[in-house]
Amino acid sequence: MFDVFIDTIQGYKKQFVSTFVTEKSTRDALTKWLDAETDFAKQSFKTAEVLSKETYGHFSKMGFKAN
């Protein structure tokens, strides 16, 4: 759900790094960092989505209803 948003933001960051960081080793390290950051952000949103769905399902079974 949020993957497109995350990819867009991270794509801008990667473009910035590839444009303005001229030292190859630094650029490679920053690119690896951004890849790890992207994976972390995507997994965090997926975890939050699953948690919210499970919580809603649990409370629905208990008789609570969303307004």
Residue, then its C-alpha position, 0 to 999 in steps of 0.5 A: m500500500f505504501d510501497v509506491f510512496i516509499d519507493t518515490i521518496q527513496g528514489y529521490k534520495k538515491q538520485f541525489v546521492s548519485t548526482f552529488v556524491t562523487e566519491k565512489s566508495t561513499r556513493d556505494a555505501l550511501t546507496k546500500w544504506l538507502d536500500a536497507e532503509t527502504d527495506f526497513a520502511k516497507q517492512s515497518f508499514k507491512t507490520a503496522e498494517v497487519l497489527s491494525k487488521e488483527t487488532y480490529g478483528h480481535f475487537s470485532k469478535m469481542g463486540f466492539k464496532a468501529n464508528 
